[in-house]
Amino acid sequence: MSIPIRCVCGRHLLARDDFAGARAECPTCGRTIQIPARPAPPTASTANATPAGHVDVEPLEITEFLDPPTAEEAAAPHPSTTGAPPAPPRSVASRMFEALLDPRSIQWMLMIGGGLCVLGLIVWLVSLGLFSNPHVLAGVLGVGTLAILGAGWYVALRTRFRVAGQALTFLGCVVAPLNLWFYHAQNLVTVDGHLWVGGVICCLLYAATVYVLRDALFMYAFEIGVTLTTLLLLADLGKITDAPIFAFFFMALGLISIHSERAFSPADDAQFPRGKFGLPLFWSGHVQIAVALLTLLGSQLLGWLLTPAQNLFGIQWTGNLLTRNHVLAAGLWLAAVYAYVYSDLVVRRIGLYLGLASASLVMAELTLLVGFDVRTEWILAVMSATALAVNILWSRLPADNRQLTRLVPPVALALSLLPAAAGLILHIRATSATLDDLNWSYETGAPFVVAMLLAAVCNRISAALYRRSDARTSQIYFFLSAACVLVAAAGQLRDRGLVAWSEQAPWLMLIPLAYLVGARLWHGRSAERPLYYVAQAATAVILVAGFLATVQQPTAFVPFQGQRDSLMLGLVFGEAALFYSLAGFFRRRSWNVYLAAAAACGALWQFMGYFGVDASYYTMLYTGLGLGCLVAARALGLAPTTVYRRHCQPTTVLRGRGLAALQCGHGILTVATLAALMQGLAGLAIDDGRWLGIVSIFVTALAAAAASFVSPPRPWRRVYATAAVALAAVGFLRLNILIDLNGWQKFEIFAVVAGAIMLAASHWALFRETDRSQDDAVSLGLSLGSLLVAGTLLTAVLYHRSWGHGPSLINELALLTFTIAMAVTGVAWQIRATTLFGGGALAIYLIVMLTSLAYRPQVAVGVYLAAGGALVFATGIALSVYREKLLKLPEQISKREGIFKILNWR
């Protein structure tokens, strides 16, 4: 039960009852308030009472308290302190070893190694041209596939190494479709020669694997085999490139797969339970339906965008059955609606499929409206009115009809999203010179403004309908209403001759300011938060668009000297500074102060650029202002204060008169370091060897280093220390421009070595952490190190393949070594950064390498890839076999048992 409080500023608050009698701070005005004792339970007469002078009051929950909770709550033991005493901390090597020997990690290692080994063998064989005797190779490949499957079955069923057996079986399932590819490539059994029969045999092998191993993982292999057989059959009929037939086949496959889920028994103790073996068919069916819908959507988009596509790409296309027959296309969308509604109402009641059904229903309606050549503005108006009608109908439905009450809101939301998105697209078409050159411009007028205003009104009414029942949906409608108002205002300004974004932005910034003032006027009511967030989102959109309109090219981060656009954009940033200042005043201790300082820097940037001041000077000016604000904040006073948040755990935060100055300093210094970093990188791109730019970078680096000492002991110190190191590195790279050496090679070596050092240190620090002492610097080191290693090597490889004199073997082998190690260790130790960056870079490289395989042999890469994959696979097999013995090694080493007694010798 929560305790209601009302601050002197007028804000209605809610405090947790375990803090009864404690002190807290008002989140709005920052005043200290006293929480009363626990109130009596509300009676029937007071439960529905509304405070005098307020309607539709929305209290704000207090999250920070100045006093600890009550005695009984404080005396209650924390969950982490109950039970047995904590075990002594294990060594870093022991924790890394146990994580690597986890069965799931070994399984991932086996899958990655097996896949890479097969891929490397293919590259090697193709590069060497060892297909001179296709019949012998076909027999060897077939026998090898059956041998791998048989070995996997035997190991999984007859030995205790079930993980290794599953990996071998999965490897056999991956190799099986390669037989079909080989038969067609060597003209043994071609696609037009009933190759689909081989697909049927693969499906039977997959079904036998599922039956023998009783493992639901191979249900996906069965679905892949069925899909491959369907594709081969389509190719045999000569319909593989026919988009309508392709979409119909996949839609039929998806519907069959989804309904096949019911063929399994619902009992959990059955031989093949539905939850384990039926759901893979269900999920695979949704993938097949997604392929069909993507094909349909691609055909429709190509038909709708045919004119600009012809001008841009020279495409000569007359359309297909899906673009000419709108009723047939709408029927496919309605089939998807049925599939998604069935999935939610019959199989899984999670609500996601109802949203997909709503989107499909919207596309069916849009297909029919476009097919009958209805004007675009009236289509948007009809859809907005339809969405409002659906929401009104929903508000009249009885509360006990849960199926309809769950189905209707997603449909209405999808119908409301499309007019806002389409209006934005029409606005871009009306203002983009590039689209005008492609003959795809659009003339907007009064009907466009009326349609957008109608959409804004409909969304605002829908927000009011959802105000009490679903606050999140109400906020979405608030956002859509604000977006429609912005687009309508831009259309009206365009009709009055203000076409350029720099001319429109100063007027459009008045809209978020009005929303912010409206949020203040609705202080304490349900509309306050949505209006505030809408104002923030609108301001962000205007600033991003203004920034993109300022920058002509990636290396030109300077305003336009002597042009009126810079003055207008400076006015926009000035309005943004006013906006964030007001927001910071209305909402104390928020991020608005940082953004206000950054916006003021943007205005200063534009005004100084208009007068031709060199960018290096105002970067140094920013550093001086930011460092001065930090010094002023320490002089005004900053005191660490203990507050109590969730789980009643004490947290130290900064309070005092210098808090606003501290936030301003952080915002200005952030802009200064980013500007200096961008200028330094731009100078590297254009080989700028001016001393002024180099001095500016080093001055900013020194300021960041000084800020790391002046700033209070908060995470900002680590941020400034990192920024100082990065700026110093960029400064030294700029110094290399003055020396007659190859800067890219230096940067590549520096980046890879620095990234590798960061990864090694971060991995070691990661396994030294405990659940209560997680360091943000470790996450930063993992992400930055992964980006430096994988990004630099991938860039070098792509450069040599695209614009160099051929592939660089050293760079490619280094990329394979680092990325495979990052992907394997990332999956094994569950580290996001190394998995994403390493695996992503490896996937991109493999795609590029396989694409270029047809005209450039890759013998060395194939051998290295096959050997590396085989090594990873063999390592996984060895770890799975000797896992129990290896897990005992750290304990034996620590206790000096067995052969490790030697460590006790003198």
ABEGO torsion letter per residue (X at the ends): XBBBBBBAAGBBBBBBAAABGBBBBBAAAGBBBBBBBBBBBBBAAAAABBBBGBBGBBBBBBABBABBBBAAAAABBBAAABEBBBBBBBBAAAAAAAAAABAAAAAAAAAAAAAAAAAAAAAAAAAAGAAABAAAAAAAAAAAAAAAAAAAAAAAAABABAAAAAAAAAAAAAAAAAAAAAAAAAGABBAAAGAAAAAAAAAAAAAAAAAAAGBAAAAAAAAAAAAAAAAAAAAAAGAAABAAAAAAAAAAAAAAAAAAAAABBABAABABBAAAAAAAAAAAAAAAAAAAAAAAAAAAAAAAAAAAAAAAAGBBBAEBAAAABAAAAAAAAAAAAAAAAAAAAAABBAGAAAAAAAAAAAAAAAAAAAAAGBBAAAAAAAAAAAAAAAAAAAAABBAABAAAAAAAAAAAAAAAAAAAAAAAAAAAAAABAAAAAAGABBBBBAAAAAAAAAAAAAAAAAAAAAAAABAAAAAAAAAAAAAAAAAAAAAAAAAAGBABAAAAAAAAAAAAAAAAAAAAAABGBAAAAAAAAAAAAAAAAAAAAAAAAABABAABBBBBBGBAAAAAAAAAAAAAAAAAAAAAAABBGBAAAAAAAAAAAAAAAAAAAAAGBBAAAAAAAAAAAAAAAAAAAAAAEBBBBBBBBBGGBBBBBBBEAAAAAAAAAAAAAAAAAAAAAAAAAAAAAAGBABAAAAAAAAAAAAAAAAAAAABBBBAAAAAAAAAAAAAAAAAAAAAAAABBBBAAAAAAAAAAAAAAAAAAAAAAAAAABBAABBBAAAAAAAAAAAAAAAAAAAAAAAAAAAABAEBBAAAAAAAAAAAAAAAAAAAAAGBAAAAAAAAAAAAAAAAAAAAAAAABBBAAAAAAAAAAAAAAAAAAAAAAAAAAAAAAAAAAAAAGBEAAAAAABX
